[in-house]
Amino acid sequence: MSSDSSRRIQVPEELKEVLLQFSIAYLVEQPPDVIDYAADYFNKLQANRPAPANQDQSQDDQQSINSQDGEEPPVMQNSRRKSVFAEAYDPEADDDDEGATAIFPKTDEQRSRLVESVKNVLLFRSLEKEQMNQVLDAMFERKVQPGDYIIRQGDDGDNFYVIESGIYKVYINDKHINTYNHTGLFGELALLYNMPRAATVQAETNGLLWAMDRQTFRRILLKSAFKKRKMYEELLNNVPMLKALQNYERMNLADALITKSCEAGERIIKQGDAADGMYFIEEGTVSVRMDQDDAEVEISQLGKGQYFGELALVTHRPRAASVYATGGHVRLAFLDVRAFERLLGPCMDIMKRNIDDYESQLVKIFGSKNNITDTR
């Protein structure tokens, strides 16, 4: 290959950085549709491009600290910023027994308050119970006094903070722009990016904060995202209906799935309810039952690798059967109706053909097609 050709295909550093930042944001938020998310992401990125050097930045700074209830927003335009994900970390090569997460003991009361404080943190929403417990274990207490500086504008970001108590004032360029009153959180972006702080936060009263370092959360977050995708890819590869999907379509489907757990006897869907999604069975068994003559009749039992709930979405009818967890702990992967319609288009014909198969089975049980409707 000629040197001219090599130069033509060389990837600019700016492009690498933009794509890296996008990949990080996508892995963290795990949106159901990558195309919609990308369009929204890059539109916001363009809108947040830096103003000319001679233009006053105070308005941009004000917006950055006010967005998402005081969280530092993921603005990508600052050339000084380098993603901390560029630091070497390979979730596939990371042995579970290596680099154990630090644990800071807490009383039951402290842990309860901490759970309440972090329940609406966007970055935590995709974590399963086990990973969430690791996050809570790794947060450490920081007591502050009036006048203490928690973070200073321009400093490197290392921790993020959840407020348990105290009053805190937020300043940009020495101008007071916000106050936290015994609740709130700030500095989340420091978990993801090696960036200067966008504002200064100073304690006005005695207070208590819970903090977490960037490296700990990054490890938990990326490990969780990697394990989830691998697990769901293996599950979906064994679902015959999904053979109609391309590999990248199954990957998108894996990213859209939400884990749900049930115990034996627990009802998963109820006959007569509106259909909100479908389920894939990761482990355990379920019983599909239909009301008939004032009693529930079992239609079928389903196990690992099978699925249910799709036909009600295809026919746009209410659930005509109930589904219960049986045989101990049941673990499910849930796909909501919007993601179903967007991601499973290539499988729609297969699912429609299945309607006739289910109705044939029910005729054998109830003896008349007039007595049955879509069971799932």
Rosetta blueprint (number, residue, H / E / L):
1 M L
2 S L
3 S H
4 D H
5 S H
6 S H
7 R H
8 R H
9 I H
10 Q L
11 V L
12 P L
13 E H
14 E H
15 L H
16 K H
17 E H
18 V H
19 L H
20 L H
21 Q H
22 F H
23 S H
24 I H
25 A H
26 Y H
27 L H
28 V H
29 E H
30 Q L
31 P L
32 P L
33 D L
34 V H
35 I H
36 D H
37 Y H
38 A H
39 A H
40 D H
41 Y H
42 F H
43 N H
44 K H
45 L H
46 Q H
47 A H
48 N L
49 R L
50 P L
51 A L
52 P L
53 A L
54 N L
55 Q L
56 D L
57 Q L
58 S H
59 Q H
60 D H
61 D H
62 Q H
63 Q H
64 S H
65 I H
66 N H
67 S L
68 Q L
69 D L
70 G L
71 E L
72 E L
73 P L
74 P L
75 V L
76 M L
77 Q L
78 N L
79 S L
80 R L
81 R L
82 K E
83 S E
84 V H
85 F H
86 A H
87 E L
88 A L
89 Y L
90 D L
91 P L
92 E L
93 A L
94 D L
95 D L
96 D L
97 D L
98 E L
99 G L
100 A L
101 T L
102 A L
103 I L
104 F L
105 P L
106 K L
107 T L
108 D H
109 E H
110 Q H
111 R H
112 S H
113 R H
114 L H
115 V H
116 E H
117 S H
118 V H
119 K L
120 N L
121 V L
122 L H
123 L H
124 F H
125 R L
126 S L
127 L L
128 E L
129 K H
130 E H
131 Q H
132 M H
133 N H
134 Q H
135 V H
136 L H
137 D H
138 A H
139 M L
140 F E
141 E E
142 R E
143 K E
144 V E
145 Q L
146 P L
147 G L
148 D L
149 Y E
150 I E
151 I E
152 R L
153 Q L
154 G L
155 D L
156 D E
157 G L
158 D L
159 N E
160 F E
161 Y E
162 V E
163 I E
164 E E
165 S E
166 G L
167 I E
168 Y E
169 K E
170 V E
171 Y E
172 I E
173 N L
174 D L
175 K E
176 H E
177 I E
178 N E
179 T E
180 Y E
181 N E
182 H L
183 T L
184 G L
185 L E
186 F E
187 G L
188 E H
189 L H
190 A H
191 L H
192 L L
193 Y E
194 N E
195 M L
196 P E
197 R L
198 A L
199 A L
200 T E
201 V E
202 Q E
203 A E
204 E L
205 T L
206 N L
207 G E
208 L E
209 L E
210 W E
211 A E
212 M E
213 D E
214 R H
215 Q H
216 T H
217 F H
218 R H
219 R H
220 I H
221 L H
222 L H
223 K H
224 S H
225 A H
226 F H
227 K H
228 K H
229 R H
230 K H
231 M H
232 Y H
233 E H
234 E H
235 L H
236 L H
237 N H
238 N L
239 V L
240 P H
241 M H
242 L H
243 K H
244 A H
245 L L
246 Q L
247 N H
248 Y H
249 E H
250 R H
251 M H
252 N H
253 L H
254 A H
255 D H
256 A H
257 L L
258 I E
259 T E
260 K E
261 S E
262 C E
263 E L
264 A L
265 G L
266 E L
267 R E
268 I E
269 I E
270 K L
271 Q L
272 G L
273 D L
274 A L
275 A L
276 D L
277 G E
278 M E
279 Y E
280 F E
281 I E
282 E E
283 E E
284 G E
285 T E
286 V E
287 S E
288 V E
289 R E
290 M E
291 D E
292 Q E
293 D L
294 D L
295 A E
296 E E
297 V E
298 E E
299 I E
300 S E
301 Q E
302 L E
303 G L
304 K L
305 G L
306 Q L
307 Y E
308 F E
309 G L
310 E H
311 L H
312 A H
313 L H
314 V H
315 T H
316 H L
317 R L
318 P L
319 R L
320 A L
321 A L
322 S E
323 V E
324 Y E
325 A E
326 T E
327 G E
328 G E
329 H E
330 V E
331 R E
332 L E
333 A E
334 F E
335 L E
336 D E
337 V H
338 R H
339 A H
340 F H
341 E H
342 R H
343 L H
344 L L
345 G H
346 P H
347 C H
348 M H
349 D H
350 I H
351 M H
352 K H
353 R H
354 N H
355 I H
356 D H
357 D H
358 Y H
359 E H
360 S H
361 Q H
362 L H
363 V H
364 K H
365 I H
366 F H
367 G L
368 S L
369 K H
370 N H
371 N H
372 I L
373 T L
374 D L
375 T L
376 R L
